[in-house]
Amino acid sequence: MQSMNEPPLDCAEGRLPSGDGPYIHVDTTLQIEQLKTPLRAEVVKRALAEYKFRSTSTYARFEFNRTLLRDLAYLYVRAQKARGLGDILGEINKAFTSRMASRNRLARCLEVIQHFLDIRPGNLTPDLELLRFREFLVYGMTQAHVAWGRSVHHEFNGTQCARAEERPMRAANDNIIFSLPRCRPSKINCQIHHFYSSNSGRFKTLGDKIKALGDGASAQMKRAAEVLNSAAENPKQLCDDRICAKIGDLLIAVDGLDLPRYGANNDEDWRPISEALGKLLVNPLRVPRRGEE
């Protein structure tokens, strides 16, 4: 098994690999899993270590910022004001129960708290437990991008997403400074519209695949198809963070077209994406369906 930090030969010599070798393009979901509970993280790390070359996309790093890092920052703010973990659990259960996006945030926040509970020392007073939790969150935020960089050999940057460059910072007063700037077509800071235009045929293939699925397509894929239809007329509308996020998985996939397989923990969306683009799909955390090994 190759070390997660060992660069592959092609990458070390400044060349990207090609062909059907032990190469994989990793989605945001597996990057996030590597920072969750130790058991799930170890399963993912062990599986990805089998690949000589691991890539990801700059847009995946933006999604990493928009999901996990934003949630860590949110929990830190709550932890600064809470009297104990029970207060935090009560707040997030009230805040994240109405919409699917909110329920996803609730699930991530609960997994972060569970990770802390799994590794905390025993017999902590409530005050000390809360202090340890805040330090746990700070470490997670400040080291997340370091862990990201160590887990892959290359990051494709077709979209040139400016929001991916943001990093959490800890101020002198212990506050966390972390915000993601808005992107709008009137103030373009990325190249997503050019990336779409340069790969319009691939995006059309993905749109056709989603259309062929009909009611079998996930809600997320149906929203993505609507965006693709509109983008065909006006690609610049994709330079809006409210719009591009709806086709995030598609952007990440097309950014990694040179690799023979994708790695993701979201079969509902990544199965049709992989099938449409002729790629294998690797999901180390998949619960096998009947008839699968």
Phi, psi and omega in degrees: 000134181279142176297144179297338184259357184279119182288141177289160184302313183300318181293319182297330180269007176085013179244141174275141182289157176220164180090182185266065178261191179281066185238146182213144177252120193258129178278167179304322187301318180286331175295319179293319181301330181290349180246013180264215183298144186306322183296311180293320180300318182293323178299315181292314182298320180294321180291316182289333180295345179286347186260130183294328182224125180237124178242168171212189182237147174303324179294328175296324179292325174297316178299325175300315176297315187289337183252278188297311184293323176296322179291322176297318178295320178298314180297324180296317178299316178297321182292333178292333186255344187281161175264346180184173181297331178300320177299317181295316179300319178296318181294314184289330176294326177285323187281328190239065180227354191271312185243165181302315180300321179292321179293327175295320178294320178300315181298317180295317181297319179295323178293323177297314180297319179296320177302314179298315181297328180291333187246356183290152173293156178278167173061036176275141171290159179305320180294316180291324177299318180293321177297314178298323179295318178297318179293323176300317180292319179299314179299317179299318181291317186282337182257355186299316182287334174295313178298321178302309182298325181286339186274348181228162179260338185207147177237113176289141188231042181297324182279337184049049182289115182292331183289343178290342185277350183291143179228142174292144177229144177260121182279168182299331180271013178076002173288153176260127178257113181202114177216149179253119182296151176286147174239133180221154178301337179282347179216082187278125179238016183220184178235028183298322181295319177290322178299317178297312182297321181290339182237031186301325179297319179294319180292326176295319177302317179294318178298320178296322179297316180296318179298319180295332180289334179059231180292347178283349178285146178292163178300321179296318180293324177295319177295321179298320180298321178297318179295318180298320179298317180288322182295332179299331179271326184212087182300335184294341179295341178290344178277049179219119187298340177283339182262311185298329181298336181286343177239027184304313181298323180292319178298316180297317182296313182293328177296336181250032184299335183288345183265148185279347183213154177250148174243120182203155176246055180203075185299326185304321180262323187278340173298306180295326177297312181297316180297318182296324184262006176070037181247156170280152178243126178248122176228096183297341184257009183293137168271115186302137173282163180302130180096347178266153176280000000 
